[in-house]
């Protein structure tokens, strides 16, 4: 996965996902909401998606500040729990950044998420 496109507007990210997301035209959209709690199938589909980085970044923005129970489905090859944790870590970084300059750490973290 490419680095997360943190400098792209949410509107543009949504346009890219809507235009090219594998799940958008899939006849089996339920695959991204596994009822058995096993995300392997959805992850595999996402890994081949051309907008995986855009999708994950958009999901993280849309879900920032939401409670864990309100985050659903696999997006950007990440489960709801994984995205919830990433957003909590982003919030921690943002709080730390206000008290100290750690912009290099934030950039490194975003690259780590995308790996
Ligand atoms: S990364 Fe996965 S959830 Fe996101 S648009 Fe692509 S197929 Fe859909």
Boltz pocket constraint, residues with backbone or C-beta under 6 A from the ligand:
constraints:
  - pocket:
      binder: B
      contacts: [[A, 17], [A, 20], [A, 21], [A, 22], [A, 23], [A, 24], [A, 32], [A, 42], [A, 45], [A, 46], [A, 47], [A, 49], [A, 50], [A, 51], [A, 52], [A, 53], [A, 55], [A, 56], [A, 74], [A, 75], [A, 76], [A, 77]]
      max_distance: 6.0
